[in-house]
Amino acid sequence: MIQRLLIANRGEIAVRVARGAREMGISPVGIYSAADAEAYHLRFMDDARCVGPAAAAESYLNVDAVIAAAREMGADAVHPGYGFLSERAAFAQAVRDAGMIFVGPSPEAMAAMGSKIEAKRRVREFDVPVVPGYEGDDQSLERLRTEAARVGFPLLIKASAGGGGRGMRVVEALDAFDEALAAAKREALAAFGDDAVLLERYLRDPRHIEFQVLADAHGATIHLGERECSIQRRHQKIVEEAPSVALTPELRATMGAAAVRAAQSVHYVNAGTCEFMLDSDGSFYFLEMNTRLQVEHPVTELVYGVDLVQWQLRIANGERLTLAQEDVHPRGWAIETRIYAEDPANHMLPSTGTIARWAPPEGPGIRTDAGVTTGSEVSVYYDPMLAKLIVFGSDRAHAISRLQRALDDFTIEGVRANLPLLRWIARDEWYRDGKTTTSFLAQRLDESIFTAREMPREAALLAAGAILLDGAAPWRIGGIGMPLRLVHEQTVLVAEASATDDPRRFVVQGDLAGELRAQPRADRLHVSLGDLDVTGEVAREGDAWLVTYGDRRYRITLQTPPSAEAGAGGGGAGGGDGSITAPMPGKIVKIAVREGDAVEERALLIVLEAMKMEHRIEASVAATVRSVLVREGDVVAGGAPLVELA
């Protein structure tokens, strides 16, 4: 029996596994990188060891260091979580060779399913339908280009050893194939140590449906129904739910049986997930099998009343499944949203920094699996997912209503998160109607709604209330006539405020006029002025106030009014000197231009890797490259100059 479990991971999944293990009387121990010495997940471990510097390749992906840490702490089993080493057959074998139990499938099954190419070959023999494409061993550019032309466009390039959207590119035409292939291979090699790819016909508007599988070492294999994971961005899931609105009981049984056959094709043992694409005509195709616990496993736990982490541990201990397929029935509805440190107001780019305030929602049917808390550092080195918000309701409408309220109550300050995007999704008409295909965001979302240039009076009122309560601007003598000059983009609002004997009541005049009352309520701010009555989130960031009102965020600054001593001139906004800067901290993985090159508008200049994803830095206008200021391999800060254009 497992007594001491090393959790070879970080963040929310390390916390989740530690909690599950402790409930079974198993002592959890952990690992961390130099960047994670104060990380939240370490609070849940009985012991922990540093396994290397900040870069994942030198720490969380360092097999020898992880095995050494397990031995040093006396672990008799290892749980890999998801990501990092969780689907590396060599790691599973190393754990076994060290005399410890690997909580997951055999290295042989992992190797077979870990290669998307081999997985397709295996499941096809077990009568599981697969997407037409190419999964051959010949990885030469010439062969891949020939096969791409045969399969046709649009085409999906996919890393054979990959997952999480890394090493994946959609190609619309043959003339864009070479660049997309090079990027996919480069990203796959960096993330998985293997640049092999396969090609698939890209289905335009399918649903992404996956089935949870459990198998013991005694020959029993069952599925625990489906999860729909169609709402994705950059091929990464954002919202997952169980069950799916698209499946009838008959289709659920058919797809579930195919998932079981796929697992049996490699003699699979432990928890795993078979992923399918469901086309609009009802046909479905096997994509891959994830040989680990999925990020979205909580929705299955809630709908089917199981603890998947504890079942993983029980199966690893050699126990038999006590569930039969005929005993498995869904009840209610569960929805999970992934909380990412990504800014909807800045093209969803990752956000780094220190979390100044972490206040997740509470209440019946609400679960938050978090890997951070107030004071946690969000680093450029790792995936930007902070937590998962999961809700459960009696039916889908009930779950969506609960989700809307929970998202409204979620407060994160210090880093920018994707909460405005999730709130928008939860209220979208198509989402409520279940029209959730993989093209949902492409068809429905206009990201400009998160970067409104006009400042509505409601947002200005919230900012004014926060500033007055905070005492952020200098009061005039006797608390009379404090200037408020609120600026957002091209909008300026000017007012004056005077204090009263009530510290939460002010008299204002100017663009805002009347009696202003400001009242903090839980994690939000309520402000009233005349016929305006507004509630929203306000967070201070340096000299700015970030106001979240509705589905939009406004960055509002308080400017000092012009004085007689101020000159008539003023500095420009910058950016007119041809300097291309880094939109976020990251590592330079490719430089596509040289000094003197002529470039067209939107030509690729730099590829920046941040939080495990590649980002294209493009020319904003047609120009000539005056100088390149970085080298491949450099780690740069956000705002660092990269290229000068003339």
N, C-alpha and C positions, 0 to 999 in steps of 0.2 A: 504494500500500500504506500502511496505517495505520502511522505511526511514533510518535506521541505521543497518548495517549488520556486525555481528561478523564473522570473518573468522577464524575458529578453526583449523589452520594449519600453516605451515611455508614454506620456500623455494619458488620455482617458481610457485607452484599452488596458494599460498597465493597472490603473485604478480598478477598473471593472473586474479583471481577472483576480486581483488581490482580494477584493471583497468576496468573490465567489469561493476562492480557495479557503479563506479564513472561516467561512460558514461551515465548511466541511472538516474543520480541525486541521487544515494544512497550513504550515507557516510560509508566508510569501516573502521572498527576497528579491531584490531588484538590482538594476544596473543604471548607470548614468554617464553622460559625457561631461567634459569639463564645463561646457556651457549650461549643463543641467544640474549643477551641484546643489542648487536650491529649488529644484523642480518640485511641483505639487505631488507627483506620483510617489516620490520618496517618502512622503508622510504615511503611506499605507504599507510600507515594507518593514519587516523585522530586522533587516540588514540590507546593505547595498554596497556596491563597489563601482569605482570609476573605471571605465573600460577604454578611455582614450580622449583625445581632444574633441573640439566641437564638431568637426566635419564627420558626418555619419559614416563615411567610408573608413574612417580611422577609429571608430568607436562602436556604434550600434551594429555596424556591418562587419566588424572584426571578429571572425569566428573564434580564433585562438584566444582572444581576450575575453570573450563571453564565456567560453568553456572554462577558462582559468578562473574566472569569477565564480562560476557555479561550483567548481571544486573547492575553492577557498571558503565558500560559505556553507559547504556541506549539503548542497542541493542533491536530491535524488531524482528530480524531474525538471524539465524545462518546457514552459509554455511560450510560444513565439509571438502571440498576439496577431496583429496583421501588419502588413508592410515589412520593411527591413528584411530580416532573415526568414520570415514566416513561410515562404514558398521556395526556399533553397534546399534542394534535396541533399546537397553536400553538408549543410548544417544539421539536418535531421540525422544524417549518418554519423557526423562527428559527435552528436549527443549520445547516440547509441554506442559508438566506439568508446566513449568515456564512461560507459556503464550506467548511464542515466536513461530515464524514460522520456521520450519525446511525445509531448501531448499534441498529437496530430497523426496524419496518415504515415504509411511507410515511406522511406526514401524512394522506393521503386515507383509507388503510385504517384508520389509528388513529382518525380522526374517525368513520368509519362504525361500527366496532366499539366505540369508546369510548362511544357512546350506546347503551345497552341497547335503547332504543326502535328506533333505526335498525337495530341488529344483528338484531333479531327479524324486521324487515321483509326484510332482505337474505337471511338464511339460509332463511326460509320459501320463497323463490323457488327455492332449490336443494334442495328436498325434505328439509329438516332439521326434525324435529318440535320444536315449542316449547310451553311451558307456557301453557295458556289464561289470558287476562288482558286488560289494557288498557294500550296503549302509545301513546295518542294525544297530539296536540300541545296539546289543550285541557287546561290545568293548573288550571283554576278549581276552587275547593272544591266547588261545586255539581256540576260534571261528575264529579269524582273520587269524590264520595260516591255519585252515581248509579251509576257504573261499579262501585264496590265492592259495592253491593247486588246488581248483576247477576252479578258473578263469584262472589259468595258467600263465606262465612266457614268456616274461618279463611282469612285473606287476608294476603299479604305485600306491604308497601310497600317499594319498593326504589329507591334513588337511581339515576337513569339513568347518571350519570357516575361511579358509585361503585365501591367494592370494599372488602375487608377488614372487612365487617360495618358500616361506617359509612353512615349514611343509610338504615338498614334497620330495619323494625319489623314484628312479627307482630301482627295484630289479630284478636281473637276474636269481636267483635260490633260492630255499626254504631255503638252509642253511645260506643265507645272510639276511633272512627276519627279524629275531628277532632284530638284531642290527639296521637295517634300520627303523623298526617300532618304536623302542625306541627313536631314534634320531628325527624322524618325529613328534612324540608325544611331546617330550621335546621342540622342536622348536615351535610347534603350541601353546603349553601352554604359552610359554614366549611371543609370538607375539600377540596372540589373546585371551588368557585366557581360551581356550577350546582345549582339546587334542583329541577330537573325530576325527576319520579318516574314509575315505572310500577307497575302493580298486577298481581299474579300469584296464581293459586290456590295456596294453601299446602298442599303435600303433607305429610301427617302423619309418615310414617315411611319416607322414601326413603333411598337412599344417594347421596352426592355423589361423582360419578366425573368425572375430567377427563382429557383426552387431550393429550399434548404433540405439537405440530406443528412441523415444520421445512420451510421453503420457500426456494428460491433465486430469483435474479432471472432464471433461464433457463427457468422454467416447471415445475420439479420440486417437488412437494409430497408429503411423507410424514408419517406419525404414528409416534411412538415409544412406543406403548402407553399404558396408563392408569395413573393414580394414584387411590387411594381416599382421600378427605379428609373422611370422614363425621363423625369425632369433632370436634365444634366447641363452642365456648362463646361466647355473644353473636355468633353467626354468624362467628366467627373460628376458623380451623382450629388444632388443637392437635397432632393425630397424623395423619401421612400415610404411605401405604405403596404399594409397587408390587411385584408386580401386585395386583389385587383378588381376594378369594376369591369374589366374586359373579359374575365374568365367565367364561364358557366361551370357548374359542377362536372359536366362531362369533359370539357376541355381541361379543367384542373386535373382530373384523373388521368387523361391522356398524356399531358405534359409531365405530370408527376411520375408516371410510369417510365417515361423516357429519361427523366433525371435519375431514377433508380438504376436503369440499365446502363447509363453512362458511368455511374459510380461502380457498378459491378464489372465494367469492362477493364478496370485496373485493380480489382479486388480491394476497393477502397474501405478504409476503417477510420472512424472518428467523424467529426463534423466537416461538411463541405457544402459548396454551393454550385449548382449547375445554372449557367446563364443562357437565356434564349432571346432571340428576337421574334416577336409576334407581329406578323404582317396584317394589314387591314383585311385580307381575305380569310383570316383564320389560320393560315399556315404558319408554322414556327420552325426555327432553325437553332441548333446548338451553336453557341459562341465559344464557351470555355468553361472549365471547372476551376473554381477557386478552392485550393486545398488548404483552407484555413477558416477561421472565424471571420465573418463579414462585419464591416462597420455597422451595417443596418440590422444586425441580428436582434436588437431589442424589439422590433415590431413583431417578429415571429414569436418571441418569448411572451409578449402580452396577448397575442391573439390565440396562441395554442397552449398557453399555460405551462411552459417549460422553462428551465434554466439551462441554456445551451452551454455556458461555461462549465457548469457542474456536470453536465452530461459528457463533455469532453474529458473531464478528469475521471469520471466513473468508467468510461470506455477505456481510457489509458490504464486504469487499474485492472482491466480485464473483466469488468462486469458485463452482463448481458443487458440488452435493451428490454425494458419492461413495457414498452409501447408497441402495439401492433398497428399496421396501417389502417385497419378498420376502426381503430380507437381515435384516430386523429381527425378532429373537426374544428373549423375556425369558429370563434365567438367574438362578436364586436368588431371594432376597427381600430387600427393603430397607425399613426403617421409619425415619421421621424424627419426632422430638418437638421442639416449639418450647419453648425455655426462656425463660419470661417473668418479669419482675420483678413478680410478682403473688403475693399472700399467701393461700393456701388457708384459713388460719385466720382470715382477716378478709374473708370473702365475695369472695375473689379480687380485692380492690382492689389497684391498682398500688402499688408500693413504690419509694421514691426514696432516694438517698444514695450513699455511696462504697462500692465493693466492697472489703472488707478482705482477702478471700482468694478467688482464682479457681483451682480445681483440677479441670479436666475429666478424664474417664476416658481411659485409653489401652489399647491392645491390638489384636489382630487384628480386622478387620472393624468398627472403631469410627472414626468421623470426627466431629469437632466443628468447625463453622463458626461462629466467634465474632466479635463486634464489640466485645468488652470484655476486660479482663484485671484483675489485681489493681491497685487504685488508680483504676480508671475510675469516673467519676461517672455515675450514672443520674439523668437529668434529667426533670422533669415535662413538658418541651417536646416529647418525641418518643415514638414507639411503645415500649412496655415490653419488646419482645423483645430478649433479650440474645444469644442464640445458638441454634443448631440442633444437636441430637445425632442423628447418623445411624448406623444399624448395618446390617450386611449379613450374611446367613446363607445356607446352602445351601437352606433352605426356611423356611416361616413359623415353625414351631416353634423352629427354630434361631435365627432372627432375634429372636424374642420372648425367648428365654433370654438371648441376648447383650444385649438391651435392658435386661432386668431388672438384670443385673450392672452394666452401664454406668451406669444411673441410680443404683444404690446407691453407686457409686464417685464420683459427681459431688458436689463440695463447693463451696458458694457461701456466703460470710460477708459481713456488712455490709449487705446488702439481702435482703429475703425473696423467694424464688422459688417457682415452682410445682412444684418437684421432688416434694413429697409427692403431689400430684395425679397426676403422670405415673407415679410408682411404683405408685399404686393402679390406674391404668388397665392398666399392663403385667401386673398380677397378677389382674385381674378375669376371672372365668370366661367371661362373655359375650365379652369382647375376645379371649381365647384361642380361643374357638370361632368367631370371625369374625362375631359378631352386631353389626356396627358400622354402625348407621343414624344419621341425624342427630339422633335422639332418644335416643341412647345415654346421654349424661350425665343427661338429664332422667329417664330411667327407672331408672338404676342408682345414681347418685351421691347420697349423703346427706352434704352438706358439713359436717355437725356432727361427722363422724369426725375432722376436722382441728382441731377446737376442743374436745377432750376436757376436761371440768371435773375429772375425777378424775386424780390423779397416780399412775401405777403405780410399784411399787417399782423396776422396771427403769429408768424415766426418772429417778427420784430418785437411783438409784445412779450413773448416768452423770453427773448434775449434781454429785454429791458428789465423784466421782473427778476431774472437771475442776477443781472449786474447790480441792481439796487439792493437785493438781499445780501449779495456778496460784499457790497461796499467797495467794488473794484475801481470806481472812478473817484477822483478827489471831490469831496464836498466843499461847497462854498461856505462862508461864515454863517453859522447858525443853521446849517443844513438846508439852505435856501438856494435854489437855482443851479442845481448840479447839471452840467451839460451832458447830453446824450447824443452822440453823433454815431449812428449805427450804419455800418457799411457792409453790403453783400454784393459782390460782383459790381454791377453798374448802378445799383440802387443805393441811395443815401437817404436816411431818415433822421431828422433833427428834432430834438425836443429838450425840454428842461424839466427836472424833477425836484420836488421839495419834500423833505421828510415831515412826518406828523408824529404825534405822541404814540402811535401804533407802529412798531418796527416793521410791520408787513403791509402798511398802507402808505401810499405816496400820492401827491398831487402833481400831475404832469400837464405841460402845455406845449404846443407846437404841432408837429405832425401826429403825435399822440397827445390827446387832450382829455382830461377828466381825472377821476379818482382811480388809481391803479392799486389793486390788491394782489399780492403774491403769496401763495401758500404751498409749501412742499407737501406732497401726498405720496407716501411710500417712496418709490423710486422715480417719481415724476414730479413735474411742477405744474401747478394750476395758477393761472393769472387771469384776472378779469379787468376790463376797462369799458365802461359804458355798456353797449350791447355786445361787446366781444367777451367770450367766455372760453378760454383755451386751456387744454392740457397737453403736455408733450414732454420730451426729454431734452435736457440741456446739460452739456458737459463742457468744462473749460479746457482749452488746449492752448497753453501759452497766453498770447494776447488775443485769442479768439474764443468765441463761444459756439459750439457745435449744437445746433438746434435741430432735433428730429421732430417733424410735424407731418402727420399723415405718412405717406410713403417716401418723403423727401428729407434730405438733410441740407441745412444751410450753415455756411461758415460765416459768422457775423463778427466783425471787429468793432471795437470801440475806439474811435479816433479822437485825438485831442483837437479841439476847434482851432482854426488858424489864429495866430496872435499878431500883434502889431510888429513884433520883432521878426516874424517869418518873412523870408524873401518871396518875391512873386513867382520865382521859378520853382521847379520841382523835378525830382528824378523820374525817369521813365519806369515802366513796368519791367523792363529787361526782356531778354529773349530775342532782341532784334540784332544781336551780334553774330548770329550764325552758330551759336554753341548748342550742341546736342548733349543733354545731360541724362543721367540714369534716373528712371522714374521711381526706383526703389533700391535698397541695398541688394547686392548680388555678386555673382562671379561671371567674368567675361569668358565665354566658352568658344566664341568664334568672332573674328573680325573679317568682314566681307569686303572691305575697301582698303585702298592705300592712298597715301598723299598724292594729290594730283589727279585722282580719278574724277571723271564727270559722272554724276549720278542723277537719275530721274526722280521725280516726286514719288515717294513711298518705296524707293529702292532700299534694300536691306543694307544696313551699315554694321550693326553689332547684334550678336545674340547674347542675351543676358540670362543667366540661370538664377532663379530665386525661388526658395521654398519648393524645390524639386521640380519646377516647371521652367521651360524655356520661354523667353519673351523676345519678340522681334523689336529692335530699335531701328526705325526707318527714317529716311530723309523727309523732312516736312515740305521741302520745295526742291525743284531742280537746281543743282548747284555743283560746285567743284570742291573736292575735299582738300581743305587747307592743311589740316594736320589730324593725326590720330593720336590721342592722348593716353591710351591704355594698351596693354598687351594681353594676349590670351592667357588665362589663368589668374589675372588680377582679381582681387576682391575689392569692390568699390562701394562707397556709401551712396545713399539716396541723394540725388542732386549733384553728384560728382560729374564734371565735364568729361565727355567721352570722345567727341569728334567736333572739330571746327570746320564749318562750311563757309565758302566764300561765294 
